[in-house]
Amino acid sequence: MGVIELILISVGLAMDAFAVSLGKGLSARNVTPRHALIVGGWFGGFQGLMPIVGYLLGRSFSDVVVSVDHWIAFVLLGLIGLNMIREAIWGDDEQHNADFGLRAMFLMAVATSIDALAVGVTMAFLDVNVWIASSTIGVITFIISVVGLYLGSRAGAKLGDKAGILGGLILIAIGIKIVIEHLFF
């Protein structure tokens, strides 16, 4: 996996966190730097941790599925992408919550990082350096979440839906690219 693919995956994964951050910003209105650190830390931290967990899980059974790894990557990224698009179109009430407390942030960080766990499993089959990938995903998610929080405090809710759709389309496109590369190159 190249740098561009890693950045695109990172941005795609961060779109759920962006949408939730945008909603938190819409709900909170008066966003402080403390709020930005809380949101960025939770979302970026979990998005960075989950690929490592998924990678370790994927490595434990990689010998069994090495012949179909490209299909696994395609299906996982496709399902994650479709789920992100579905959530963006039909909405998700937990995006609009001004609570920055431990319980609320933990639940939202886990919910927005499940797709990163699945991407980590995919990375195990693609022989990716999970430490670099996880760091990149975490940092990009941190930045995008903070931006979403501040934009949400100043902008309308329509951008959140578009962000989720864009993130889903990016993940689906990368899944298709993996299959095409494996089958034809």
N, C-alpha and C positions, 0 to 999 in steps of 0.2 A: 504494500500500500504506500503510495506516494504522499508527499506533503499536501498537495492540493486535495486529494481524497480525504486525508485526515482532517484537514480544516473544514471541508464540506460536511463530513460526518459530525464533527464537533458542533458546527453551526446548526445542522439538522437536529441533533440531540438537544441543543440548547433552546430550541423553539418552544417546547413545552414549558420550560422554566421561564422563558421570556413572556409567554402568554400569561402565566400565573403571576409573574412579577408585575406585568402591566395591570392586571386586575387588582393586585394589592395596592399599586400606586393610585389607581382610580378610586379605591375604597379609602385609602389613607389620606389622600390629598396633600397633607403637610409631611412630606418625606424629609427625613433628616439623614445625615451621613451615617448615623448609627443604624438606621433602617436599611440603608444600602449595604452596609457590612454584614448585617444579619442575613438579608436575602441572598446576597452574593456568596457568602460563606456556606450557608446551608445548601443552596442549589449547586454551586460549583464544587463543594466538597463531596456531595453525594454523586454527582455526575462523574467526578474523577475517581471515586472509590468503586462504583459499581462495575465498570469495565474490568477492573482487576479481579473482582469476585467472579464475574462471568468467564473471564479468561481462564482462571484456575479450574472452574467447573468444566469448561470446554476441553482443557488439556487432559483432564482425567479420563475422558473417553474419546480422545481424538483418533486413536489407532483404529477404532471401530468404524468411524465414519469418514475417513480420509478420502475415500473414493467419491463421496457425495458432498464434500464440504462446500463447493460452490453453490449447490442447490440449497443447502442449509442457510448459507449467507443470504441468498436471494429471498428465500421464504421468510426468514427472520426480519430482514430489513424491509421487505414488502409488507409484512403484517404490521410491523411497528409504524411504518409510514402510513398505511391505510388507517390504523387506529388514530394516529395524530390528526389525519384529515377528518375522520369521523367526529372526533372530539371538537375540532375547530368548527365544523359545520353545525353540529347539533348542540354545541355548548357544553360547558362544564361549570356547575355552580361554585365549585371550590376555588375558581379563579378569582372570585370577587369577595375577598375576605381581608379585612384590615388588621387581623390579629397577628402580631409578630412574636407571640409567645412560643415557648419550647415545643409544646405539643403540636400546635398548629403548623409550625415550620417543619418539624420532623415528619409529620404525615405528608405534607406537600412535597418535601424533598424526596421522600421515598417514592411517592406516586409519580413524580416527574422523572425519576431516574431508573425506573424499571426497564425502559427501553435501552438505557446504557448498559444494563446487565446483559441483555440479549445481544447487544453489539459486542460486548466483551467475549461472549461465547463464540460469536462469529470471528472475532480476531484470533482466537486460538486456532481456528482452522486455516487462517490466512497467514500464519507465521508473522504476526505484527509485534513490534516491540511494545508491549502493553504499558510499560512505564512511561514512555514518551507519549503514547496515545492518550493514556489516562490524564497525564499532566496537561496536555493540550486541551482535552475535553473539559477538564476542570477549570482551567484559566479562561477559556473562551466562554464557558457557561457563566462564570463569575461576572465577567465583563458584560455579557449580553443581559444577564439578570438585573444588574445595576442599571443599565441603560433602560431596560423595560420598566423598572420601578419608577425612574424619573420621568420617562415618557408617559407612563400611565397617570402620573400625578398632573400631567399637563394636557393629555390628549384624550380622544374618544376611544370607545371600546372596539371599534371596527378593525383596528390594526391587529388586535389579538387574534382574531379569526384568520386573517390573512397570514400571520406569522406561523400558525399551526399548520395551515395548508402548505405553505412553502417548505417548512421543515419536513413534512411527510413526503412531499414530492422529491425533495433532495435525497431522502433515504431510499425511496423506491428506485430512483434513477441510479444510485450507486449499486443497489442490488442487481439491477439489470446489467450494468456495466461489468460487474464481477462475473456473471454468467456468460456474457458475450466474450469477455477476455478468455475465460476458461475453455469455452467451446471452439473458438475460432483462432486463438493465438497460442 
